[in-house]
């Protein structure tokens, strides 16, 4: 499953978990998050997230 990391604080968005505090249900793909969604930890915009590549640096 794809995971995305916030470049500001390091929070991982995992689609298996979603973001219940923001009303995002588990199974919601990152691409399907609303454009105004923000990191639940630091408030960074969606554009500040990058795809985590398994085994990548």
PASEBA-1860 file (N, C-alpha, C; in nm, 3 decimals):
! residues 57
1> XXXXXXXX> 0.084/-0.119/0.000/0.000/0.000/0.000/0.088/0.125/0.000 ~ 0.042/0.226/-0.070/0.117/0.350/-0.077/0.107/0.425/0.055 ~ 0.220/0.486/0.092/0.224/0.572/0.210/0.294/0.701/0.170 ~ 0.253/0.808/0.232/0.309/0.939/0.203/0.361/1.003/0.330 ~ 0.478/1.067/0.322/0.542/1.129/0.438/0.538/1.281/0.424 ~ 0.502/1.346/0.535/0.504/1.492/0.540/0.649/1.538/0.544 ~ 0.687/1.624/0.451/0.824/1.673/0.445/0.853/1.773/0.556 ~ 0.751/1.820/0.626/0.771/1.916/0.734/0.796/1.845/0.868
9> XXXXXXXX> 0.709/1.749/0.904/0.719/1.687/1.036/0.746/1.537/1.034 ~ 0.736/1.473/0.917/0.763/1.330/0.908/0.642/1.240/0.928 ~ 0.523/1.299/0.953/0.402/1.218/0.969/0.378/1.134/0.844 ~ 0.336/1.010/0.865/0.307/0.920/0.754/0.156/0.910/0.736 ~ 0.108/0.938/0.613/-0.032/0.911/0.580/-0.037/0.772/0.521 ~ -0.108/0.683/0.589/-0.122/0.545/0.545/-0.269/0.524/0.509 ~ -0.297/0.489/0.385/-0.437/0.476/0.343/-0.510/0.367/0.420 ~ -0.438/0.270/0.475/-0.502/0.166/0.554/-0.560/0.222/0.683
17> XXXXXXXX> -0.503/0.334/0.730/-0.550/0.397/0.853/-0.640/0.517/0.827 ~ -0.618/0.585/0.714/-0.692/0.707/0.688/-0.652/0.816/0.786 ~ -0.743/0.908/0.812/-0.721/1.016/0.909/-0.854/1.041/0.979 ~ -0.889/0.951/1.073/-1.019/0.959/1.139/-1.049/1.095/1.202 ~ -0.947/1.162/1.257/-0.968/1.293/1.320/-1.017/1.397/1.220 ~ -0.982/1.377/1.093/-1.024/1.471/0.988/-1.142/1.417/0.907 ~ -1.197/1.303/0.950/-1.311/1.244/0.880/-1.273/1.166/0.756 ~ -1.145/1.129/0.745/-1.098/1.050/0.630/-1.099/0.903/0.670
25> XXXXXXXX> -1.182/0.825/0.604/-1.198/0.684/0.640/-1.081/0.599/0.590 ~ -1.052/0.490/0.663/-0.949/0.398/0.617/-0.980/0.351/0.474 ~ -0.875/0.336/0.395/-0.892/0.294/0.256/-0.896/0.410/0.159 ~ -0.894/0.534/0.209/-0.896/0.652/0.122/-0.756/0.675/0.066 ~ -0.743/0.667/-0.065/-0.614/0.691/-0.131/-0.572/0.836/-0.113 ~ -0.441/0.858/-0.104/-0.390/0.994/-0.087/-0.439/1.085/-0.198 ~ -0.444/1.032/-0.319/-0.488/1.110/-0.435/-0.633/1.155/-0.421 ~ -0.711/1.083/-0.341/-0.853/1.114/-0.323/-0.880/1.206/-0.204
33> XXXXXXXX> -0.775/1.243/-0.131/-0.794/1.337/-0.020/-0.834/1.472/-0.077 ~ -0.919/1.547/-0.006/-0.955/1.681/-0.055/-0.831/1.769/-0.065 ~ -0.830/1.860/-0.159/-0.714/1.948/-0.177/-0.688/2.036/-0.054 ~ -0.791/2.059/0.027/-0.771/2.143/0.146/-0.735/2.060/0.270 ~ -0.714/1.929/0.252/-0.670/1.844/0.365/-0.532/1.888/0.408 ~ -0.506/1.885/0.538/-0.374/1.921/0.591/-0.324/1.812/0.684 ~ -0.194/1.811/0.706/-0.131/1.715/0.796/-0.194/1.729/0.934 ~ -0.239/1.617/0.992/-0.303/1.624/1.123/-0.205/1.656/1.237
41> XXXXXXXX> -0.076/1.649/1.211/0.024/1.676/1.313/0.071/1.822/1.310 ~ 0.110/1.870/1.189/0.169/2.004/1.182/0.089/2.104/1.100 ~ -0.014/2.057/1.029/-0.097/2.148/0.950/-0.043/2.181/0.812 ~ 0.062/2.108/0.768/0.118/2.132/0.634/0.017/2.092/0.528 ~ 0.022/2.161/0.415/-0.068/2.132/0.304/-0.034/1.997/0.239 ~ -0.131/1.943/0.170/-0.118/1.814/0.101/0.004/1.813/0.008 ~ 0.035/1.925/-0.052/0.148/1.935/-0.146/0.283/1.912/-0.078 ~ 0.286/1.918/0.054/0.412/1.898/0.128/0.440/1.750/0.157
49> XXXXXXXX> 0.358/1.661/0.105/0.377/1.518/0.125/0.445/1.457/0.004 ~ 0.526/1.354/0.029/0.590/1.282/-0.081/0.570/1.133/-0.061 ~ 0.565/1.062/-0.170/0.547/0.918/-0.169/0.667/0.852/-0.103 ~ 0.640/0.758/-0.012/0.746/0.680/0.052/0.772/0.561/-0.038 ~ 0.895/0.548/-0.084/0.934/0.438/-0.171/0.999/0.330/-0.085 ~ 0.941/0.211/-0.082/1.001/0.103/-0.002/1.145/0.079/-0.042 ~ 1.233/0.076/0.056/1.374/0.054/0.029/1.446/0.175/-0.025 ~ 1.372/0.286/-0.040/1.434/0.408/-0.092/1.502/0.487/0.018
57> X> 1.572/0.589/-0.023/1.643/0.674/0.073/1.563/0.798/0.100
END
